Amino acid sequence: MKIEKKLRKEYFEKLLAGEQNCDMKLADFECNTGDVIVYKEWDGDTKEYTGRTLEKTVSDIVRSPRPRTWSNEDIEKFGFMTIYLK
């Protein structure tokens, strides 16, 4: 399955350069090993997509209940997941 997700410019660059091989997302969507994530680069300053995309295949998923990046309401509802990519 292909999944489209927004990714801020600084993290997009790290994935593109091979400096990062995982992504932490709020677990508010279905994602499984073998799925392809199509990352759409997002400029947080302009609040617009840049037009660049990057496809990565999910190699593993680790789920956990309590990061501090999202609201307590969203964390309680969804938890979060770390997605490993190749």
N, CA, C and O atoms as a GROMACS GRO file, in nm:
protein
  344
    1MET      N    1   0.084  -0.117   0.000
    1MET     CA    2   0.000   0.000   0.000
    1MET      C    3   0.089   0.124   0.000
    1MET      O    4   0.194   0.125   0.065
    2LYS      N    5   0.049   0.227  -0.072
    2LYS     CA    6   0.120   0.356  -0.071
    2LYS      C    7   0.046   0.452   0.022
    2LYS      O    8  -0.076   0.462   0.021
    3ILE      N    9   0.126   0.522   0.103
    3ILE     CA   10   0.074   0.616   0.201
    3ILE      C   11   0.143   0.750   0.179
    3ILE      O   12   0.266   0.755   0.176
    4GLU      N   13   0.069   0.857   0.164
    4GLU     CA   14   0.128   0.991   0.150
    4GLU      C   15   0.133   1.059   0.286
    4GLU      O   16   0.033   1.063   0.358
    5LYS      N   17   0.252   1.114   0.320
    5LYS     CA   18   0.268   1.184   0.447
    5LYS      C   19   0.348   1.311   0.425
    5LYS      O   20   0.440   1.315   0.343
    6LYS      N   21   0.312   1.413   0.498
    6LYS     CA   22   0.383   1.541   0.498
    6LYS      C   23   0.510   1.525   0.581
    6LYS      O   24   0.509   1.455   0.682
    7LEU      N   25   0.620   1.589   0.538
    7LEU     CA   26   0.745   1.584   0.613
    7LEU      C   27   0.816   1.718   0.601
    7LEU      O   28   0.842   1.768   0.491
    8ARG      N   29   0.846   1.776   0.716
    8ARG     CA   30   0.915   1.907   0.717
    8ARG      C   31   1.048   1.900   0.642
    8ARG      O   32   1.113   1.795   0.637
    9LYS      N   33   1.087   2.014   0.584
    9LYS     CA   34   1.206   2.021   0.498
    9LYS      C   35   1.331   1.963   0.563
    9LYS      O   36   1.404   1.887   0.498
   10GLU      N   37   1.357   1.997   0.690
   10GLU     CA   38   1.481   1.952   0.754
   10GLU      C   39   1.487   1.800   0.766
   10GLU      O   40   1.594   1.741   0.755
   11TYR      N   41   1.373   1.735   0.789
   11TYR     CA   42   1.371   1.589   0.799
   11TYR      C   43   1.371   1.525   0.661
   11TYR      O   44   1.429   1.418   0.642
   12PHE      N   45   1.305   1.589   0.566
   12PHE     CA   46   1.306   1.542   0.428
   12PHE      C   47   1.450   1.534   0.377
   12PHE      O   48   1.490   1.435   0.315
   13GLU      N   49   1.528   1.640   0.403
   13GLU     CA   50   1.668   1.645   0.358
   13GLU      C   51   1.750   1.532   0.419
   13GLU      O   52   1.833   1.471   0.352
   14LYS      N   53   1.726   1.503   0.548
   14LYS     CA   54   1.801   1.395   0.615
   14LYS      C   55   1.768   1.259   0.555
   14LYS      O   56   1.857   1.176   0.536
   15LEU      N   57   1.641   1.235   0.524
   15LEU     CA   58   1.604   1.109   0.459
   15LEU      C   59   1.665   1.101   0.319
   15LEU      O   60   1.718   0.997   0.279
   16LEU      N   61   1.657   1.210   0.246
   16LEU     CA   62   1.709   1.215   0.110
   16LEU      C   63   1.860   1.188   0.107
   16LEU      O   64   1.908   1.117   0.020
   17ALA      N   65   1.933   1.245   0.203
   17ALA     CA   66   2.079   1.230   0.208
   17ALA      C   67   2.122   1.097   0.269
   17ALA      O   68   2.241   1.065   0.268
   18GLY      N   69   2.029   1.020   0.323
   18GLY     CA   70   2.064   0.893   0.386
   18GLY      C   71   2.117   0.909   0.528
   18GLY      O   72   2.172   0.814   0.584
   19GLU      N   73   2.101   1.026   0.586
   19GLU     CA   74   2.147   1.052   0.722
   19GLU      C   75   2.049   1.001   0.827
   19GLU      O   76   2.085   0.988   0.944
   20GLN      N   77   1.929   0.971   0.786
   20GLN     CA   78   1.825   0.925   0.877
   20GLN      C   79   1.754   0.807   0.811
   20GLN      O   80   1.727   0.810   0.691
   21ASN      N   81   1.723   0.704   0.891
   21ASN     CA   82   1.655   0.588   0.833
   21ASN      C   83   1.526   0.553   0.907
   21ASN      O   84   1.474   0.442   0.894
   22CYS      N   85   1.475   0.648   0.985
   22CYS     CA   86   1.347   0.624   1.051
   22CYS      C   87   1.270   0.755   1.062
   22CYS      O   88   1.325   0.863   1.046
   23ASP      N   89   1.141   0.741   1.090
   23ASP     CA   90   1.054   0.857   1.103
   23ASP      C   91   0.953   0.828   1.212
   23ASP      O   92   0.896   0.719   1.215
   24MET      N   93   0.930   0.921   1.302
   24MET     CA   94   0.831   0.904   1.406
   24MET      C   95   0.705   0.981   1.367
   24MET      O   96   0.709   1.100   1.339
   25LYS      N   97   0.595   0.911   1.366
   25LYS     CA   98   0.466   0.970   1.328
   25LYS      C   99   0.362   0.936   1.434
   25LYS      O  100   0.370   0.832   1.500
   26LEU      N  101   0.263   1.023   1.449
   26LEU     CA  102   0.147   0.992   1.528
   26LEU      C  103   0.079   0.872   1.464
   26LEU      O  104   0.061   0.869   1.343
   27ALA      N  105   0.042   0.773   1.544
   27ALA     CA  106  -0.013   0.647   1.490
   27ALA      C  107  -0.162   0.662   1.459
   27ALA      O  108  -0.245   0.584   1.507
   28ASP      N  109  -0.196   0.763   1.379
   28ASP     CA  110  -0.335   0.788   1.342
   28ASP      C  111  -0.370   0.736   1.203
   28ASP      O  112  -0.470   0.775   1.144
   29PHE      N  113  -0.284   0.646   1.152
   29PHE     CA  114  -0.310   0.586   1.021
   29PHE      C  115  -0.256   0.443   1.024
   29PHE      O  116  -0.173   0.408   1.107
   30GLU      N  117  -0.306   0.361   0.932
   30GLU     CA  118  -0.262   0.222   0.923
   30GLU      C  119  -0.132   0.216   0.844
   30GLU      O  120  -0.120   0.278   0.738
   31CYS      N  121  -0.035   0.143   0.896
   31CYS     CA  122   0.095   0.130   0.830
   31CYS      C  123   0.152  -0.008   0.863
   31CYS      O  124   0.152  -0.049   0.979
   32ASN      N  125   0.202  -0.078   0.761
   32ASN     CA  126   0.256  -0.213   0.780
   32ASN      C  127   0.389  -0.229   0.709
   32ASN      O  128   0.421  -0.154   0.617
   33THR      N  129   0.466  -0.328   0.754
   33THR     CA  130   0.592  -0.361   0.688
   33THR      C  131   0.564  -0.388   0.540
   33THR      O  132   0.469  -0.459   0.505
   34GLY      N  133   0.649  -0.332   0.454
   34GLY     CA  134   0.633  -0.348   0.309
   34GLY      C  135   0.557  -0.235   0.243
   34GLY      O  136   0.564  -0.219   0.121
   35ASP      N  137   0.484  -0.156   0.320
   35ASP     CA  138   0.415  -0.040   0.263
   35ASP      C  139   0.517   0.062   0.213
   35ASP      O  140   0.631   0.064   0.260
   36VAL      N  141   0.477   0.144   0.121
   36VAL     CA  142   0.561   0.252   0.069
   36VAL      C  143   0.504   0.384   0.117
   36VAL      O  144   0.386   0.414   0.098
   37ILE      N  145   0.590   0.464   0.181
   37ILE     CA  146   0.549   0.597   0.224
   37ILE      C  147   0.601   0.698   0.123
   37ILE      O  148   0.721   0.703   0.096
   38VAL      N  149   0.512   0.778   0.069
   38VAL     CA  150   0.548   0.886  -0.022
   38VAL      C  151   0.553   1.012   0.062
   38VAL      O  152   0.450   1.067   0.100
   39TYR      N  153   0.674   1.057   0.091
   39TYR     CA  154   0.692   1.179   0.170
   39TYR      C  155   0.681   1.301   0.079
   39TYR      O  156   0.748   1.308  -0.024
   40LYS      N  157   0.598   1.396   0.119
   40LYS     CA  158   0.583   1.522   0.047
   40LYS      C  159   0.649   1.629   0.132
   40LYS      O  160   0.609   1.654   0.246
   41GLU      N  161   0.751   1.693   0.076
   41GLU     CA  162   0.826   1.793   0.151
   41GLU      C  163   0.739   1.913   0.185
   41GLU      O  164   0.671   1.968   0.098
   42TRP      N  165   0.742   1.953   0.313
   42TRP     CA  166   0.658   2.061   0.365
   42TRP      C  167   0.747   2.172   0.421
   42TRP      O  168   0.837   2.146   0.500
   43ASP      N  169   0.721   2.294   0.379
   43ASP     CA  170   0.793   2.409   0.431
   43ASP      C  171   0.711   2.467   0.545
   43ASP      O  172   0.606   2.527   0.522
   44GLY      N  173   0.758   2.450   0.668
   44GLY     CA  174   0.686   2.498   0.785
   44GLY      C  175   0.676   2.649   0.792
   44GLY      O  176   0.585   2.702   0.855
   45ASP      N  177   0.770   2.718   0.729
   45ASP     CA  178   0.766   2.865   0.730
   45ASP      C  179   0.657   2.920   0.639
   45ASP      O  180   0.581   3.008   0.678
   46THR      N  181   0.650   2.867   0.518
   46THR     CA  182   0.551   2.916   0.422
   46THR      C  183   0.418   2.841   0.432
   46THR      O  184   0.317   2.884   0.377
   47LYS      N  185   0.420   2.728   0.505
   47LYS     CA  186   0.300   2.643   0.520
   47LYS      C  187   0.251   2.591   0.385
   47LYS      O  188   0.132   2.584   0.358
   48GLU      N  189   0.350   2.554   0.300
   48GLU     CA  190   0.318   2.501   0.168
   48GLU      C  191   0.409   2.383   0.136
   48GLU      O  192   0.518   2.370   0.191
   49TYR      N  193   0.361   2.297   0.045
   49TYR     CA  194   0.445   2.189  -0.006
   49TYR      C  195   0.545   2.247  -0.104
   49TYR      O  196   0.514   2.342  -0.176
   50THR      N  197   0.666   2.189  -0.108
   50THR     CA  198   0.769   2.239  -0.199
   50THR      C  199   0.757   2.177  -0.338
   50THR      O  200   0.811   2.231  -0.435
   51GLY      N  201   0.687   2.065  -0.349
   51GLY     CA  202   0.675   1.996  -0.477
   51GLY      C  203   0.765   1.873  -0.484
   51GLY      O  204   0.749   1.789  -0.574
   52ARG      N  205   0.859   1.861  -0.390
   52ARG     CA  206   0.948   1.743  -0.392
   52ARG      C  207   0.883   1.628  -0.316
   52ARG      O  208   0.816   1.649  -0.214
   53THR      N  209   0.904   1.506  -0.366
   53THR     CA  210   0.855   1.385  -0.300
   53THR      C  211   0.967   1.283  -0.292
   53THR      O  212   1.065   1.289  -0.366
   54LEU      N  213   0.952   1.191  -0.200
   54LEU     CA  214   1.051   1.086  -0.178
   54LEU      C  215   0.976   0.962  -0.134
   54LEU      O  216   0.894   0.968  -0.043
   55GLU      N  217   1.004   0.848  -0.197
   55GLU     CA  218   0.938   0.722  -0.161
   55GLU      C  219   1.033   0.636  -0.079
   55GLU      O  220   1.149   0.618  -0.116
   56LYS      N  221   0.982   0.581   0.032
   56LYS     CA  222   1.059   0.492   0.119
   56LYS      C  223   0.972   0.372   0.154
   56LYS      O  224   0.851   0.386   0.173
   57THR      N  225   1.034   0.254   0.163
   57THR     CA  226   0.963   0.132   0.199
   57THR      C  227   0.977   0.107   0.349
   57THR      O  228   1.085   0.120   0.405
   58VAL      N  229   0.867   0.072   0.413
   58VAL     CA  230   0.866   0.045   0.557
   58VAL      C  231   0.929  -0.092   0.581
   58VAL      O  232   0.881  -0.193   0.528
   59SER      N  233   1.037  -0.095   0.661
   59SER     CA  234   1.103  -0.222   0.692
   59SER      C  235   1.068  -0.274   0.831
   59SER      O  236   1.081  -0.394   0.856
   60ASP      N  237   1.022  -0.188   0.922
   60ASP     CA  238   0.985  -0.229   1.057
   60ASP      C  239   0.906  -0.115   1.122
   60ASP      O  240   0.918   0.000   1.080
   61ILE      N  241   0.827  -0.147   1.221
   61ILE     CA  242   0.749  -0.047   1.294
   61ILE      C  243   0.758  -0.078   1.443
   61ILE      O  244   0.738  -0.192   1.484
   62VAL      N  245   0.788   0.023   1.523
   62VAL     CA  246   0.789   0.009   1.668
   62VAL      C  247   0.683   0.105   1.721
   62VAL      O  248   0.688   0.225   1.695
   63ARG      N  249   0.589   0.051   1.796
   63ARG     CA  250   0.481   0.134   1.853
   63ARG      C  251   0.505   0.154   2.001
   63ARG      O  252   0.553   0.064   2.071
   64SER      N  253   0.471   0.273   2.050
   64SER     CA  254   0.489   0.307   2.190
   64SER      C  255   0.384   0.410   2.230
   64SER      O  256   0.340   0.487   2.144
   65PRO      N  257   0.344   0.414   2.356
   65PRO     CA  258   0.231   0.499   2.392
   65PRO      C  259   0.256   0.644   2.431
   65PRO      O  260   0.157   0.718   2.436
   66ARG      N  261   0.380   0.695   2.458
   66ARG     CA  262   0.390   0.828   2.521
   66ARG      C  263   0.502   0.921   2.474
   66ARG      O  264   0.590   0.948   2.556
   67PRO      N  265   0.506   0.972   2.353
   67PRO     CA  266   0.600   1.080   2.324
   67PRO      C  267   0.543   1.213   2.372
   67PRO      O  268   0.426   1.220   2.407
   68ARG      N  269   0.622   1.317   2.374
   68ARG     CA  270   0.575   1.448   2.421
   68ARG      C  271   0.556   1.548   2.307
   68ARG      O  272   0.534   1.666   2.333
   69THR      N  273   0.564   1.504   2.182
   69THR     CA  274   0.553   1.594   2.068
   69THR      C  275   0.408   1.632   2.037
   69THR      O  276   0.382   1.742   1.989
   70TRP      N  277   0.315   1.543   2.065
   70TRP     CA  278   0.176   1.564   2.028
   70TRP      C  279   0.091   1.591   2.152
   70TRP      O  280   0.137   1.570   2.265
   71SER      N  281  -0.030   1.636   2.132
   71SER     CA  282  -0.119   1.664   2.244
   71SER      C  283  -0.152   1.535   2.320
   71SER      O  284  -0.152   1.426   2.262
   72ASN      N  285  -0.179   1.549   2.448
   72ASN     CA  286  -0.217   1.432   2.528
   72ASN      C  287  -0.339   1.363   2.472
   72ASN      O  288  -0.350   1.240   2.477
   73GLU      N  289  -0.433   1.441   2.419
   73GLU     CA  290  -0.554   1.383   2.361
   73GLU      C  291  -0.519   1.293   2.242
   73GLU      O  292  -0.570   1.181   2.232
   74ASP      N  293  -0.433   1.341   2.150
   74ASP     CA  294  -0.393   1.260   2.035
   74ASP      C  295  -0.310   1.140   2.077
   74ASP      O  296  -0.326   1.031   2.021
   75ILE      N  297  -0.223   1.157   2.175
   75ILE     CA  298  -0.142   1.045   2.222
   75ILE      C  299  -0.232   0.937   2.280
   75ILE      O  300  -0.214   0.818   2.251
   76GLU      N  301  -0.328   0.977   2.363
   76GLU     CA  302  -0.419   0.879   2.422
   76GLU      C  303  -0.503   0.808   2.315
   76GLU      O  304  -0.531   0.689   2.327
   77LYS      N  305  -0.541   0.882   2.213
   77LYS     CA  306  -0.625   0.825   2.108
   77LYS      C  307  -0.548   0.732   2.015
   77LYS      O  308  -0.597   0.625   1.980
   78PHE      N  309  -0.423   0.774   1.975
   78PHE     CA  310  -0.352   0.702   1.871
   78PHE      C  311  -0.222   0.633   1.916
   78PHE      O  312  -0.182   0.534   1.856
   79GLY      N  313  -0.155   0.685   2.020
   79GLY     CA  314  -0.019   0.639   2.047
   79GLY      C  315   0.072   0.694   1.939
   79GLY      O  316   0.033   0.786   1.867
   80PHE      N  317   0.190   0.640   1.925
   80PHE     CA  318   0.276   0.681   1.814
   80PHE      C  319   0.353   0.561   1.763
   80PHE      O  320   0.354   0.455   1.826
   81MET      N  321   0.418   0.577   1.648
   81MET     CA  322   0.497   0.470   1.591
   81MET      C  323   0.624   0.525   1.531
   81MET      O  324   0.624   0.635   1.476
   82THR      N  325   0.731   0.449   1.542
   82THR     CA  326   0.855   0.480   1.473
   82THR      C  327   0.862   0.389   1.353
   82THR      O  328   0.849   0.268   1.367
   83ILE      N  329   0.882   0.445   1.237
   83ILE     CA  330   0.881   0.371   1.111
   83ILE      C  331   1.023   0.363   1.059
   83ILE      O  332   1.086   0.465   1.034
   84TYR      N  333   1.075   0.241   1.044
   84TYR     CA  334   1.210   0.223   0.990
   84TYR      C  335   1.200   0.205   0.839
   84TYR      O  336   1.110   0.138   0.789
   85LEU      N  337   1.293   0.265   0.768
   85LEU     CA  338   1.287   0.273   0.622
   85LEU      C  339   1.412   0.215   0.558
   85LEU      O  340   1.518   0.211   0.620
   86LYS      N  341   1.398   0.172   0.434
   86LYS     CA  342   1.514   0.124   0.357
   86LYS      C  343   1.508   0.177   0.217
   86LYS      O  344   1.597   0.148   0.136
   0.00000   0.00000   0.00000
